[in-house]
Amino acid sequence: MAGLTLDTAGALAAAREMGASGWAAAELLLAIRIGMAEGASARREGEEKPHGL
């Protein structure tokens, strides 16, 4: 997940607004980071392939 940034304080505040606290908030933050990493990976893979293939 190198190179990805997440406004941890903002994400934690959003998690708390949704009613998450403690481990649930930490799990939500982890899920967000994993999603960001997967999205970045998918974009990199898309850049490597010519369009239309």
C-alpha positions as CSV (number, residue, x, y, z in Angstrom):
1,M,0.0,0.0,0.0
2,A,3.0,2.3,-0.5
3,G,2.2,5.7,-1.9
4,L,-1.4,5.7,-0.8
5,T,-2.5,8.3,1.6
6,L,-5.7,8.4,3.7
7,D,-6.9,11.2,5.9
8,T,-7.0,8.9,8.9
9,A,-8.5,11.5,11.2
10,G,-11.2,12.3,8.7
11,A,-11.9,8.6,8.0
12,L,-12.1,7.9,11.7
13,A,-14.5,10.8,12.2
14,A,-16.7,9.4,9.3
15,A,-16.6,5.9,10.8
16,R,-17.7,7.3,14.2
17,E,-20.5,9.3,12.5
18,M,-21.7,6.0,11.0
19,G,-21.8,4.5,14.5
20,A,-18.5,2.5,14.4
21,S,-16.2,2.6,17.4
22,G,-13.2,0.7,18.7
23,W,-12.3,-2.3,16.6
24,A,-15.2,-1.7,14.2
25,A,-13.8,1.7,13.3
26,A,-10.3,0.2,12.8
27,E,-11.7,-2.5,10.6
28,L,-13.5,0.1,8.5
29,L,-10.3,2.1,8.1
30,L,-8.5,-1.1,7.0
31,A,-11.2,-1.9,4.5
32,I,-10.9,1.6,3.0
33,R,-7.1,1.2,2.7
34,I,-7.4,-2.2,1.1
35,G,-10.0,-0.8,-1.3
36,M,-7.6,2.1,-2.2
37,A,-4.8,-0.4,-2.8
38,E,-6.9,-2.6,-5.0
39,G,-8.1,0.4,-7.0
40,A,-4.6,1.6,-7.5
41,S,-3.4,-1.8,-8.5
42,A,-6.3,-2.1,-11.0
43,R,-5.5,1.2,-12.5
44,R,-1.8,0.3,-12.9
45,E,-2.7,-3.0,-14.6
46,G,-5.1,-1.1,-16.9
47,E,-2.2,1.3,-17.9
48,E,0.0,-1.6,-18.8
49,K,-2.5,-3.1,-21.3
50,P,-3.2,-1.5,-24.7
51,H,-6.7,-0.2,-25.0
52,G,-9.2,-2.6,-26.6
53,L,-7.5,-5.8,-25.3
